[in-house]
Structures are given as structure tokens and as C-alpha cells.
Amino acid sequence: MELRYLTAFIAVAEELHFGRAAQRLHMAQPPLSQQIRRLEKELGVQLFERNTRSVRLTSAGHSFLEPARTVLEDLDLARRAAEAAGRGEYGRVTVGFAGASSHESLPLLTRALRAGHPGIELVLQGQMYANVALARVADGSLDLGFVRLPVTQPGVSTHVIAEEGLVCALPLDHPLAESDAIPLTALAEESFVTFPANAGSSLRDATFRTCATAGFTPRVVQEAPDSHTILALVAAGVGVTLTLTSCQHIQQTGLVYRPLSGPSVRLQAALAWRTDNPSAPLRTVLTVAVRALPTPATPGH
């Protein structure tokens, strides 16, 4: 059934006059009459009672009118939805993140997006380590990921949203807890609590790189899947850990944070996406992100 037949039928049904319906559709009357006859033949029913003086809907015509209107209305809605998605006003964007380190930036992004582009849905996938998020962005299974620099995968673009440092978290009764700042070498003999090995945690990678510069490899006695659990284990006296300055909002009884002495270790957090991702909603999200999460100024500039 051709949609133009439905349009013709609705026009005649509303006008109850073939001449006026033809004028409304900007067409000649004979082609209009022909379309109605073809529609009736396809349906196997008569839709109109016609004579030289009047046109009336049959019972079948009355029954067909509202469903025909619904079809055209739904088609118009689908067309407008597709056009809106093409303009980046409607659609879904999948986002991978790890909870503790994105607790400030993610709410800023979601609120800004809801305020300006309520037709875009962020499909949030939490507890995704930065390296895992980056890998999924690179293979196209994720639109946007909260990651850590450096990013070396080809075809992946980034926007820096934060620059953070490393701090030491340790039990309140630890001998180093009274220190104003802790040298890395003082942690060489300590037990460490970290993210699991080979899980894709950029923080674990940064911890091992940083400790290597001080001449030792952390002695890991316990692994945990997220910052909240790691810091709870530290508070319980299981060991110490290096964590990000952005995680200091996590407060546990018996837990203290202390800065590291010596040259500061800086890590950049960023949003990552495939450069060739054609999604218009993603482009809208990125535009909002640049405004809501501007790249921080480099210290000294």
C-alpha cells in the first residue's frame, strides 16, 4: 500500500468532495480518483459512496480513517525524530567511566546536557577502568570514555578535563600519618592495596611507574575493584595506597591522606572518542563537554 493512497483517502474523507480534495493536494481530480479506486481494490472494500451530488464514507471508510491518520502521524513523528537525531538533538551516547575519579566531572556533563539537549540519552556504564574504556572506544563498542593520558591508540581523539596529583592514603595510626609530606622511598617496605593486576586500571599503572622512579616495586598484599573498597581496606590497616587527589572526597574512619614530597606526579584525565565516529548526538555531547568541562589551565600559565 502506497502512502500517497492514504494521503489521498484522508483528504477526500475530510473534504467529502473530490474537487476540493484535489485542490488541497495540488493535483488534478482524475489522478486522485484513480488513487482512491486503487486503494479500494487493494483493500477489497468500498470506502466511499459516490454519486453526482455527494460523497460519503462507507462503514469501511469510517473504520479505516483513524488508523490511516495514525499511520501518517507516526510516519511524520519518525521523520522528525530522524531529522532531530541527524542534527544531534536526539539519540543515545554510551559512556564508560570509573566512579570515584569522575564524581565531579560526570554530574557536570549530565546536568549541562539535560538542560540544553534533553533529547539525548547518556547510557552510563560505570566501574569501567580507564584502560578498558579506552580499548572499547578504540574498537567502536563505546562512544565516549573517561580515560587517562597518554592515549596512543590511532584514530582516537581526546579532550583533557582535569589534571590531578597522586597522594598517599594510609591508616590513621600509621607512623607516617603525622608527616606533612611523605617521600616515596619511605613506602618501599610498606604493604600496598591496589586495583587488580591486568584489569586496565591506569591508577595501578601510575602507582607502579611512580614507585619505580623511587627504586622499588610496591609489595601488593590485597587487591580490590574500586577506590571505595581500597580505601576502606587501608582504613582497616591492611596497607597503604597511592590514590588520586580527586578521590580525597572519600572519607573513612581511620583513614588519612598525605601529599607526596619531591617532584609532583601529575595525571591528566580526559574524554576519549573515535575520531571517525559519525554519531551526531556524540558531536553534541562533545560540544557540551568542552563548555561544561573546559581543559584546566596548565600551572604557571
C-alpha positions as CSV (number, residue, x, y, z in Angstrom):
1,M,0.0,0.0,0.0
2,E,1.5,3.3,-1.0
3,L,1.4,6.2,1.5
4,R,0.2,8.6,-1.2
5,Y,-3.0,6.5,-1.3
6,L,-3.5,7.1,2.4
7,T,-2.9,10.8,1.9
8,A,-5.5,10.9,-0.9
9,F,-8.0,8.9,1.1
10,I,-7.7,11.2,4.2
11,A,-8.1,14.3,2.0
12,V,-11.3,13.0,0.4
13,A,-12.7,11.8,3.7
14,E,-12.2,15.2,5.3
15,E,-13.4,17.2,2.4
16,L,-16.1,14.8,1.2
17,H,-15.6,16.3,-2.2
18,F,-13.1,15.1,-4.8
19,G,-12.6,18.5,-6.4
20,R,-11.7,20.2,-3.1
21,A,-9.5,17.3,-2.1
22,A,-7.6,17.5,-5.4
23,Q,-7.1,21.3,-4.9
24,R,-5.8,20.6,-1.3
25,L,-3.3,18.1,-2.6
26,H,-2.3,20.3,-5.6
27,M,-3.2,17.6,-8.1
28,A,-5.8,17.1,-10.8
29,Q,-9.1,15.3,-9.9
30,P,-8.7,12.2,-12.3
31,P,-5.4,11.0,-10.8
32,L,-7.0,11.4,-7.3
33,S,-10.0,9.4,-8.2
34,Q,-7.7,6.7,-9.7
35,Q,-5.7,6.5,-6.4
36,I,-8.8,6.0,-4.4
37,R,-10.0,3.2,-6.7
38,R,-6.6,1.5,-6.5
39,L,-6.7,1.7,-2.7
40,E,-10.3,0.3,-2.6
41,K,-9.2,-2.5,-4.9
42,E,-6.2,-3.3,-2.7
43,L,-8.3,-3.3,0.4
44,G,-11.1,-5.2,-1.2
45,V,-13.8,-2.8,0.2
46,Q,-15.6,0.3,-0.9
47,L,-14.5,3.3,1.1
48,F,-16.9,6.0,-0.4
49,E,-20.4,6.1,-1.7
50,R,-20.4,8.5,-4.7
51,N,-23.0,10.0,-6.9
52,T,-23.1,13.1,-9.0
53,R,-24.2,15.2,-6.0
54,S,-22.4,13.9,-2.9
55,V,-19.6,11.8,-1.5
56,R,-20.0,9.9,1.8
57,L,-17.8,7.5,3.7
58,T,-19.0,3.9,3.9
59,S,-18.8,1.9,7.1
60,A,-15.5,0.5,6.0
61,G,-14.3,4.1,5.2
62,H,-15.2,5.3,8.7
63,S,-13.3,2.3,10.2
64,F,-10.3,2.9,8.0
65,L,-10.0,6.7,8.6
66,E,-8.4,6.8,12.1
67,P,-5.9,4.1,11.6
68,A,-4.9,5.8,8.3
69,R,-4.4,9.1,10.2
70,T,-2.3,7.2,12.8
71,V,0.0,5.7,10.2
72,L,0.7,9.1,8.7
73,E,1.2,10.8,12.1
74,D,3.6,8.0,13.2
75,L,5.5,8.4,9.9
76,D,5.8,12.1,10.5
77,L,7.0,11.5,14.0
78,A,9.6,9.0,12.8
79,R,10.7,11.5,10.1
80,R,11.1,14.3,12.7
81,A,12.9,12.0,15.1
82,A,15.4,11.0,12.4
83,E,15.9,14.6,11.4
84,A,16.5,15.6,15.1
85,A,19.0,12.7,15.5
86,G,20.8,13.8,12.4
87,R,21.1,17.3,13.9
88,G,22.4,15.8,17.1
89,E,19.3,16.7,19.1
90,Y,18.1,13.2,19.8
91,G,19.7,9.9,20.3
92,R,21.9,7.8,22.7
93,V,25.6,8.1,23.6
94,T,27.3,5.3,25.6
95,V,29.7,6.5,28.2
96,G,32.2,4.4,30.2
97,F,33.7,5.7,33.5
98,A,35.1,4.7,36.8
99,G,33.1,6.1,39.7
100,A,35.4,7.7,42.2
101,S,37.6,9.7,39.8
102,S,34.7,11.0,37.7
103,H,32.5,12.0,40.6
104,E,32.8,15.8,39.8
105,S,33.0,15.9,36.0
106,L,30.3,13.4,35.1
107,P,27.5,15.2,37.0
108,L,28.5,18.5,35.4
109,L,28.3,16.9,32.0
110,T,25.0,15.2,32.6
111,R,23.3,18.3,34.1
112,A,24.5,20.5,31.2
113,L,23.3,18.0,28.6
114,R,19.9,17.6,30.3
115,A,19.5,21.4,30.4
116,G,20.3,22.1,26.8
117,H,19.7,18.8,24.9
118,P,17.0,16.7,26.8
119,G,16.5,14.5,23.7
120,I,20.0,13.0,24.1
121,E,20.3,10.0,26.5
122,L,23.6,9.1,28.1
123,V,23.9,5.4,28.6
124,L,26.3,5.2,31.5
125,Q,28.4,2.2,32.1
126,G,30.2,2.5,35.5
127,Q,33.1,0.8,37.1
128,M,35.0,0.7,33.9
129,Y,38.7,1.2,34.3
130,A,40.3,3.9,32.2
131,N,42.3,1.5,30.0
132,V,39.3,-0.7,29.5
133,A,37.2,2.3,28.5
134,L,39.9,3.4,26.1
135,A,40.1,0.0,24.5
136,R,36.3,-0.1,24.0
137,V,36.3,3.4,22.5
138,A,39.0,2.3,20.1
139,D,37.2,-0.8,19.0
140,G,33.9,1.1,18.5
141,S,31.8,-0.6,21.2
142,L,31.7,2.6,23.3
143,D,31.1,6.2,22.1
144,L,32.8,8.1,24.9
145,G,35.2,7.1,27.7
146,F,36.7,8.8,30.8
147,V,40.4,7.9,30.4
148,R,43.9,8.9,31.4
149,L,46.6,10.3,29.2
150,P,48.7,9.4,27.4
151,V,46.5,7.9,24.7
152,T,48.5,6.2,22.0
153,Q,45.8,4.4,20.0
154,P,45.5,5.7,16.5
155,G,42.2,7.2,15.5
156,V,41.2,8.2,19.0
157,S,40.7,11.9,19.9
158,T,40.8,13.3,23.4
159,H,39.7,16.4,25.4
160,V,41.5,17.0,28.7
161,I,39.1,17.7,31.5
162,A,41.2,17.6,34.7
163,E,44.8,17.4,35.9
164,E,45.3,15.5,39.2
165,G,48.1,14.5,41.5
166,L,48.9,11.4,43.5
167,V,48.6,11.4,47.3
168,C,49.2,8.7,49.8
169,A,46.3,7.2,51.8
170,L,47.3,5.4,55.0
171,P,45.8,4.3,58.3
172,L,45.3,7.0,60.9
173,D,47.6,5.1,63.4
174,H,50.4,4.6,60.8
175,P,53.8,6.1,61.8
176,L,53.8,8.3,58.7
177,A,50.3,9.7,59.3
178,E,51.8,12.6,61.2
179,S,54.1,13.6,58.4
180,D,53.4,16.8,56.5
181,A,54.5,15.1,53.3
182,I,55.7,11.5,52.6
183,P,58.8,10.7,50.5
184,L,58.2,7.8,48.1
185,T,61.2,6.0,49.4
186,A,59.5,5.8,52.8
187,L,56.9,3.4,51.3
188,A,59.4,0.9,49.9
189,E,58.8,-1.6,52.7
190,E,55.1,-1.0,53.1
191,S,52.2,-3.3,52.2
192,F,50.1,-1.9,49.3
193,V,46.4,-2.2,48.5
194,T,45.7,-1.7,44.8
195,F,43.4,-2.4,41.9
196,P,43.7,-5.9,40.4
197,A,46.6,-6.6,38.0
198,N,45.7,-6.8,34.3
199,A,42.3,-5.1,34.9
200,G,43.0,-2.0,33.0
201,S,43.5,0.4,35.9
202,S,45.5,3.5,34.9
203,L,45.9,4.3,38.6
204,R,47.6,1.0,39.3
205,D,49.9,1.6,36.3
206,A,50.7,5.1,37.6
207,T,51.4,3.7,41.1
208,F,53.9,1.2,39.8
209,R,55.6,3.7,37.5
210,T,55.9,6.3,40.3
211,C,57.3,3.7,42.7
212,A,59.8,2.5,40.1
213,T,61.3,6.1,39.9
214,A,62.0,5.7,43.7
215,G,63.7,2.4,43.1
216,F,61.2,-0.1,44.4
217,T,58.2,-2.2,43.3
218,P,55.1,-2.0,45.5
219,R,54.5,-5.1,47.6
220,V,50.8,-5.7,47.0
221,V,49.1,-7.7,49.7
222,Q,45.4,-7.0,48.7
223,E,43.6,-6.1,45.5
224,A,40.1,-4.5,45.3
225,P,37.9,-3.5,42.4
226,D,37.2,0.2,43.2
227,S,38.6,3.1,45.2
228,H,36.0,3.0,47.9
229,T,36.9,-0.6,48.8
230,I,40.6,0.0,48.5
231,L,40.4,3.0,50.9
232,A,38.2,1.0,53.3
233,L,40.9,-1.7,53.4
234,V,43.6,1.0,54.0
235,A,41.5,2.4,56.9
236,A,41.3,-1.1,58.3
237,G,45.1,-1.3,58.5
238,V,45.6,-3.8,55.6
239,G,48.2,-1.5,53.9
240,V,48.7,1.9,52.2
241,T,47.9,3.0,48.7
242,L,48.6,5.8,46.3
243,T,45.4,7.4,45.0
244,L,44.3,10.5,43.1
245,T,43.6,13.9,44.6
246,S,40.1,13.7,43.2
247,C,39.4,10.6,45.4
248,Q,40.1,12.5,48.7
249,H,36.3,13.2,48.9
250,I,36.0,9.5,50.1
251,Q,36.1,9.8,53.9
252,Q,36.6,6.7,56.0
253,T,37.0,6.5,59.8
254,G,40.7,5.7,60.5
255,L,41.9,7.0,57.1
256,V,44.2,9.9,56.3
257,Y,45.6,11.4,53.1
258,R,49.1,12.9,52.9
259,P,50.9,14.6,50.0
260,L,54.0,13.1,48.5
261,S,57.2,15.0,48.8
262,G,59.5,15.7,45.9
263,P,58.5,16.4,42.3
264,S,54.8,16.2,41.9
265,V,53.3,13.4,39.8
266,R,50.6,14.8,37.6
267,L,48.0,12.7,35.7
268,Q,45.6,14.1,33.1
269,A,42.0,12.9,32.9
270,A,40.3,13.2,29.5
271,L,37.3,12.2,27.4
272,A,38.2,9.9,24.5
273,W,36.2,9.1,21.4
274,R,36.9,7.6,18.0
275,T,37.7,10.4,15.6
276,D,35.7,8.8,12.8
277,N,32.6,8.1,14.9
278,P,29.8,9.5,12.7
279,S,27.3,10.0,15.6
280,A,25.7,13.4,15.5
281,P,24.5,13.1,19.2
282,L,28.1,12.3,20.2
283,R,29.2,15.6,18.5
284,T,26.6,17.4,20.5
285,V,27.8,15.8,23.7
286,L,31.4,16.8,22.9
287,T,30.3,20.4,22.3
288,V,28.6,20.5,25.6
289,A,31.6,18.8,27.3
290,V,34.0,21.4,26.1
291,R,31.8,24.1,27.6
292,A,30.9,22.3,30.8
293,L,34.4,20.6,31.3
294,P,37.0,23.1,30.0
295,T,40.6,22.0,29.8
296,P,42.3,23.2,33.0
297,A,45.0,25.8,32.8
298,T,48.5,24.5,32.9
299,P,50.2,25.5,36.2
300,G,52.2,28.6,35.6
301,H,50.2,29.8,32.7
